[in-house]
Structure formats: C-alpha cells, structure tokens
Amino acid sequence: MPLDLSSIRSFQDAAVTVMGLGRYKKGSGIGAAKWLMRHGAQIIITDLKDENELRESIDEIMYWYTHYRSVYKDHDIYQPVFVLGKHDADNFTNVDLVLQNPGVPRESEFVQLAKKNGIRVESDISLFFRYCPFPVFSITGTRGKSTTTALLGEILKHKHPKTVVAGNITRSPLEDLDWLLEESEPVPIVLELSSWLLESLEGLKLGPQIALLTNAYKDHLDRYPSFEAYIAAKELIFQEQNEDQIAILNADQEIMHEIASRIPSKHLYWFSNTSLPEGVSGVYRKQDSLIRRIEGQETVFAHVDDLKLGGDHNVMNILSASLAAHLAGVSDEDIHQTMKTFAGLPGRQEILGELEGVLFINDTTATSPEGVMAALTRFGRGGNIVLLCGGSSKGLSFNDLGKMIGEQCKFVVVFDGTAADDMEEAIGEGALYERVNSMEQAIELAYKNAKLGDVVLLSPGTSSFGIFKNEFDRGDQFKTGFQKLGGEIVVME
C-alpha cells in the first residue's frame, strides 16, 4: 500500500529513500532529508557520488541528526543510512516512499522501478505543495527566474515581513514548512521552480495562486529530448492551476501565446519590453516609463531611471515582479521603493570591482548562450571583453553566441569540458582563445590579456559539472581569484 500522505504524522517510522543527496548544503536533497528525519522517518540516502565527493553533505546530515535527537524527545529520530556510489534495487521496492532529487531524471530506471512496484515518488516541492497552508507564488523560465523571484520576495516583505523565498533560488521550502503550519495569519511564499521541480507537481492539481513564466529559450537539451519537451515541463506551472488562479506571461515571445491557449486559468496577464496587445491587461515599457494596464485603465507606476538594476533584461524582470506584486495587493509605494533599492543577486552580472582599470564581472549563473549574449550586450563596447566560458554541455548551439563573441571579445578563456570543442568551433577565427582546466589558470590568463578599460567577464553559457562542484562554486572561485590578484569586492548598497 502506498504511504498515506494525508497527514504529516504518516512519516513517523516510515521507510523513505532519498534519491540524490547532492553537494549543495541548501539543496533539495539535504532539505528533504532533514525534514524527513525531523518527522521520524527512517531514511535511506542513496547517491551515485561516493563518500569523498559528498563528505560535506554527509557531515551536514549527521550534524542535524544529532541535533534532532537532542531536541525532539516526544518521538523517535532514526539515524540515516547511506548507500553511496551506487543505487540498490531494494531501496526502491521495499520502502514506503521515494523522495527524488530534481537532479535525478524521472526516466531513471530506479524511479521507474519504484513506480512499477507501487511506491509513491515525491519531491521536496511536491510535499511542500501538499502541506503548505498558504497561497504560493511560483516563478519559472529559462532566464531571469532567480532575480524575479528575489525581487518579488523583497517587494512582498514590505507588507508581509515573514515572506518566504525558497526553491531553486536558495533552499528547500521544507525548511520553512513546520513554522508556517504554526502561523495563524497568511504568509506569502515565493518559489523559484526549475523545469525539473515542476515535473514533480504533474497531476497533483495543486497549482500556485500566481504563476509566472519569465521567458523560454532552448536549454537543458542534455536532459530533454527536444525543445518541445522542455517547454512542456515549464508549462506545468500553469497546467496544475485552476481557472480562478492567475497566470503571467511574456508578451514578447510568440511561444508564450501558444502556451496561453492551452492553460486553464481565465486570469491571464502579460508583460512586455515594448507594448501590450490590444485588449489585454499587464505591464509594459514605453521609452522611460513603466506602465500598468488593468481592464483598460493605464497607470505610469515607475520610470527606468528609478531602477537600481541595470540592463534591458532586468527591466523585464522588474516588470513581471511588479505585476505579480500588484495583483497580490502590494501598494505602488512599496513596489517603487523596492525597485529603487534592489541591487540584484550574486553571480548574475555581478560587478565585483576594478583592478588596474579592468572591470571584473561574475555572471556564473549564465548557463545558456542567451545568458552570455545578454551580458555581452550590456558590457560590450566592440572588442573590450575577455570572456571566461565553457564547461559541461547541455546540448545547445553556440553559433549565435560565437558571432557575438567575434564582435565583442578580444580574448576567450574556455573551460575544459564536454562543451569546449563546440564552443571553440563556434568562436572560430572570431577571437583568440585558449583552453584551461582550472579557475586559477583562467583568472591568470584573462588578466594577462586585459588592459585598462577592458572587462573580464565570467559568463560560461554551460553547466558547471566537471571542474566545479556547481555554479555557485564556480562563481566563488572567480571571486577568490579576483581577490588574490589584489582586487577588492565592491559592496552594493
């Protein structure tokens, strides 16, 4: 019999396999394992990485196991069992539940084995949606979802200081679920959801109160068989809604209008960097003005010059977040105040500082060609960029990026990995390039090829697997390298 999920109490003494621990301490695997331990589950943690690779994550889990044993005296807390470097079939057939990390594809033979044997497969996000007592605001997209999520969270905090911001952006929302269940007044929850996380919500019909899709470009084609399959996963953010919930889409992409024709919500809103179609509600930019149109009534609610964030792509992030906040009942004054002070997130076109007249930019979260092109557009001046890019392939084409590199880059440092050959082929004779296999080499080579007025830009356009633990580790190593050269990191206020 599948585990009864109608009550959290069902987890006491239940046997649960956590598939995919991961190396990120705030990630889904660790967040889920902590929550399950806290509620008395007997967990088996299995990961294809070995003990050495997961040492920090294992230590984190064991720290919390010891802590929970000392704090929770009213129910049993079980020591977790680790099965590392492999998966055992028994852990997917002789358990009550499998908790799947989003990094594990749902086509995995072990995920399919569990389902074949009638074992329910959940994720930290699906469990959160099952038990969360308050409306959720969910944001997805190929680019801009983290910045939009953080910005919306900051706006909502003006009215609701306890607002939770979680998901792909920071940490598992299960970290907050227990205290949320004790709250008597509603608390807004803003979740960034990747396509992988959205897959775990399919069929639950527990959609967010407000769902926002920032944009859709080709991405993760190493995981999905086609762009259409990737879009179908993104579209789940709307498909699990009911007709009374709110959907927000990007009016500037034709594919969004196709998606809109398929979603159940009858409350559609749009955002645009140019203009809105006639007869629809939403927000758009007209020269320096940001304009909101609701049921035909237009209001100028801000100006581009007011914004602390730079770049046209960030104008779109601000438009969409401000629209969601307005629909959630936040005042224009609170929206405007946040827009004037919000400086963005680390690793997203983050200006570290200058060294001998050379500007260093950390854009480590640019994991697609479009992300790199946005950074080149913002910082390029026709040949002043020393670009650090490359890494692990996601099955994407670099052809358009290669052309722009030829226009904007004087030198390119390519990280070794499965994407390196394709990246170098796309660059061709457009710019000089050299391959490296460490950030230390990359920083040294980049600075050597830069001069006064140039920009050293880390904007990989690929996944980080291989040389780095994850994209955050990649960005941290870049920052450390900048400081070792003598640079001082600018604190954005």
N, C-alpha and C positions, 0 to 999 in steps of 0.2 A: 504493500500500500504506500502511495506517495505521502511524504510528510505533510501533515495538515498545517498550512500556513495562515490559518485564520487568526492565530494568536501567537505572539512572540514567545509565550510560555512553552510552545511546542518545541523550541530549540533545546530546552533542558534535557540533557542526556542523549540528544540526537547525534548520530554519526554523520559528520559532514566532511566531504572532501573539498578543500580549497585548491583549485587547479590554477597554478600560476601565482607564485608569491611576488615575484618582481624585485627589482633593486631600488625602487623609489619608495622611500620611507612613508610618504604620504599617499601612496597609490592605492588602487582598488584592492589588491591582494592583501596587503597589510591591514588596511582599514576593515576589510571584511573579516579577516582572521581575528582581529581584536574584538570586534562586535560579537562574533560568534562565541569566542571564549567567555566574554563578559556575561553572556546569556546561557552559559552552562553546556554548550555543545562540545562533543568530543571530536576535535578536528584533526584531520589528516591533511598536511600541507605538502603538495607534490609539485615539482617543477623540474623541467629538463636541465636547468642550470644546476651545477654542483654546489657543494657546501662552500668551497672557496669563493665562488662567484657571488654567493648570497650571504656571506658572512655577516655583513652589517644588518641585513634584513632579519636574519635568524636571531641576532642579538636583540634587535628591537622587539621581536615577538616574545622572546623569553623574558625580557625586562617587564613587559606588560603582563605576562602570565604570573610572574612573581608578585607584581603589584596587585593584580586582581585577587590572588589567593589571600593577600593580607587585608583587602578591603571588603570583599563580599563573603560574609560569614553565613548568610542565610541560604546559600545553595552551593552545590558542588562546582568547582572550577577544575577542569581537566588539563593536564599537561599535553600540549600539542605533539603530534607525531610527524616527523619529517621524512618524506620519501623523495630524495633528490637525485638528479642526474638521469631520471627515468620516470615513467608512469607505469603503475601496476594495474592490470585489469580489475583486480579485486576491489580496488579503491573507487571503482566506478560502477560496480554491480552490487556490492554488499554494504551499501551505505544508505542513509535516508535522504540525502540531498547532495548535489554537486554545485559548488559555487565557482563559476567560471570567471577568470580574469579577462577583461576586454582584449588583452593582447593575444588571447588564445582564439583562433578562428572557430566559428561554430561548426565548420566541416571536420574538425578534428575527429579522428577515429574514436577517441576516448569519450568525447562529448556525445557522439552518435551511439556509442556502446551504452552509455548511461541511459539515454532516451529509449533505446531499444529494450532495455530491461525495466522500463517504467520508473526510472529515477528522475525526479524533477531537477532541471538545471536552471539555476538563477544566477544573478549578478548582484553586486552591491547596490547598483542603481535600481534594479527591479525590486529588491527587498525594500529599499527606501520608499519607492513609489507605493508599495503595498501598505506600508505602515505610517507614512507621513500624514499628519493630521491637517496640514495647511496647503493652500494652493501653491503650485510650483511654477516658476518662470524658467523655461528651458531655451537654450540657445545652441545652435549648431551652425555649421558652414565650413567651407574649405579654409577660408582665411578670415581673420578678424573676430573669431568667436571668443577668444580669451579676453581681448580688450573690451569687446562689447559686454561680456559677462561682468567683468570687473567694474566697468563704468556704470552699468545698471545697478549693480550692488551698492556702489558708493552713493548714487542718487537716492535709492530707496532707504539708505541708512539715515538720511536727513529726517525722514518721517518715522522710520522704524529702526532704531539703533541696533536691534538684535538681528537684523537681516543676515541670513546665512548665504555665503557664496562658496560653492563647492563643485565637485565633479571633476572633469578633465583639467580644470584650471589650477586647483590647489590640492584638494584632498577628498577622500571618500565622504559623501554626505552621511554615511552611517556613523561617523564620528560625532555628529550632532543630533542624531535621531532620538537618543534617550532623553536628553534635556528638552527637546522640542515636544515630546509627548507629555511633559510635565507643565507646559505653558498653557495658561488659561486664555491669553489673548493671541490672535493670529500673528505669526511671524513669517514674513516673505522669505522664500527660498529661491535662490537664483542658481541654476545648474548649467554648466557647460557640458554638453553631451557630444562625444565623438560618434561617428557612424557605428563604431564597434559597440559602444554603450547603448546606442539606440536599438541595436538588434535584439538586445535582451528584453526590450519592452514590447516586442511584437506580440500581438494577440491579447495583451493584458487589458486593453481599453482603459488605461489609467493615464491619459494624456495630460500634459501641462495646461494650466489655465491660460497662459500666454506662451506660444511657441514662435520662435524667431529663427529664420534661416538667412544668414548674412550674405552668402553667395555660394556658387557651385562651380568649381573648376575640376579638371582631371587630377585625381590624386589617389593614392593607395591602390594603384593598379597591380601592385605585388600581392595584394590581398583579395581584390575583387576581379572577376573575370572580364569585366567591361565597365565603361563609364556608366552605363545604364544601371548596372548592379549597384554601383557606388551611390548613385542618385536615389535608387530605391531605398537604400539604407538610410540616407539623410531624410528622405520623405517620411520616414516612420515618426518623426517628431510631430507631424500633423495627422498621420493616419490613426494614431491612438487617441486623438481628441474626439469630443462630441461636438455637435453642431453649435452649441452655445459658447464654446471656448474660442479664444482669439488666435488668429494666425497672422504673422507679419512676414512679408517677403520683399525681396529686392526687385524693384520695378525695372531696373536697367539691364536685367538678363532675361533673354527670351525664354530660357528653360524654366524660369520661375512661373511664367504664365501658363506653361504646360502643367507644372506641378499644381498650381492653383485650381485647375479644372478638375483635379482628382481628389481634393481634400474635403473632409466632411464639414469643416467649420463654415458657418454662414456669416462670420465676422472677420472679413479679410481687410488688412491694412497694408500699405505699401510705403517704401522709402526709395528716394531717387536722388542722384547727384545732379540731375538736370531738370526734370519736370515729371509730373504725375499724369497718367492717362486721365482723360476726362471722366468725371463721374465717380472717381474712387477717392477714398479717404486715406490719409497718411501724412508724410512729411517729405519735403524736398528742398533742394538748394536752388536759389536764383541769385546768381552773382555772389554778393557777400551776405545775402540774407538766408536764414533758415526758416522755412515756412511750414506751418501745420495746417492741413485742410481736413476738417471733420464735418461730414454731412454738408459740404459745400461752403462752409464758413472758413475763411483763411485768416491766420494769425502769424505775424512775424514774431518768433519767440527767442531768437538769438541771431548773432552775426558771426561769420567765420573769424573775424578779428578778435572775437572774445575768447576763442578756444586756446587752451594751453597746448593741446596736442597738435603736431604738425602733420602735413601730408593729406592728399585728397582721400586716400583710403580711410584715414581716421575721421574725416568728415562723415563718411558713410557709417562708420561705427557709431559716431555720436548721434547721427540722425535716427538710427534704428533704436539705440538705447533710450534716447529721449522720448521716442514714440511709445515704447513699452512702458516707460515710467509714467507718462501722461495717462495712458489707458489704465494704469494701476492707481490713479488718483493722486499722483505727486504734483505739487504746485510748480508753476513755471519758475518761481523764485528759487526753489530748491534745485530744479533741473539746471538753471542758469548758473547757480553758484558752483555746482559740481563741474560743469563744463569749463569754467574759468580756472579751476584748480587741479583737475585731474591730469597727471603728468604721464600716464601710461604705465606699462608693466615692464619688468626686467626682461631683456632678451628679445624685445620687439622694437627694432630700430632704436635701441637704447644708446644714447650718446654717453660714452664713458668719459671722454675728455680729450685734450690735445697733448701731444708730446713733440716738442720742437716744431710746432706748426702743422703737425699731422693729426688729423681727427680720427679717433677710433670709435667704431660703431659696432655694437653687439646685437646682431639680428639672428641669433641662433635658432629661434622658433620658425624661421622661414624655411619650411621643409618641402616646398614645391617651387617650380620655376617661376610661377606668378608672384610668389612672395619675394624672390630675389629681384624680379623686374620692378616691383613696387619700390624697393629700396634704391635700386639704381636710378629710377626716375626721380626720387626725392633728393638724393645726394650727388647724382652725377652731373658733371659740368663738361662733358665731352672729352674724356680721357684722363680724369683725375682720380680714378678708383683703383685701389689694389684690393682685389676680391679674394676672399677665402671661401671656397665652396667644395662641393663633392662629398662623398661618403657612401652610404648604403642605398642601393637602387630601390625605387618604388614603382618602376615600370613606366616612368614618364618620359616624354620627349623634351630634349633641351634645345631644339632647333631655334625657336624664337628667342630664347634666352641667349643662345650663342651669338645671334645677330646683335643683340643689345650690348653684350659684353664687348664686342668689337667696337661699338660706338662709345662706350663709357669707361672701359677699363684699360689701364696701361700695363697691368700685370695681374696674373691669376695664379693663386696657390690652390692646387687641387688635392684634397684629402684622398688618400688611397681607399679603395673600397669597390664594391660591385658597380657603382655608378661612375667611377673615374674614367674608364675608357669612353663611355658615351659623352661625358662632359667634355673631355679633351677633343673628341671628334666634332662636337658642336662648336667649340671655340675655333678650331681650325687655325687659320692664319690671322684671325681677327685680333689676337693679342698674344703676347708671350705668356707661357705658363710653365709651371714646374710642379711635380707631384711630391707629396710629403706623407709621412705616416705618424706624425705626432703634432700636437698643438705647439709645442716648443719650437719645432722646426718651422712651422707655419708662421708664427709670430716673427721669428728672426728674419725669415726670408721676405715677409711682407714689409717690415720696417726698412729693410735694406733697400727695397725697390721703391720706397715712397720718399717724397721731398716736400718742402714747405708748400702748404695749400692742398695737399693730397688727402684722400680719405682711405683708411684701412677698414674694410668692411667685411665682417664675418656674416655671411648670408648664404648658408650651404645649399639650399634647394633640394636637399635629400634627407633621408633618415640618418640618425647618429650611430646606429649599431655598428660595431666593429672596433674602431679606435676609442670610442667614448661609451660610458655607461648609458647615457641618454642625452637628450638635447640640453638639459639643464647643466649636466656635467661639462658638455662642450662649451657652453657659454661661460661657466665658471672658470674653466681652464683659460679661455680667452681673456677674461678679466685679470686673472692671475698673471698671465704673460704680459699684459699691458703694464701692470704694476711693477713687475720685475724689470721692465725696460726703464722704469723711473716715472711712469705715468701716475697721476692722482685722479681717482674716480670722482667725477662731478656728482654731487648730491642734488637731485632735482627736488625743488620745493614747490 
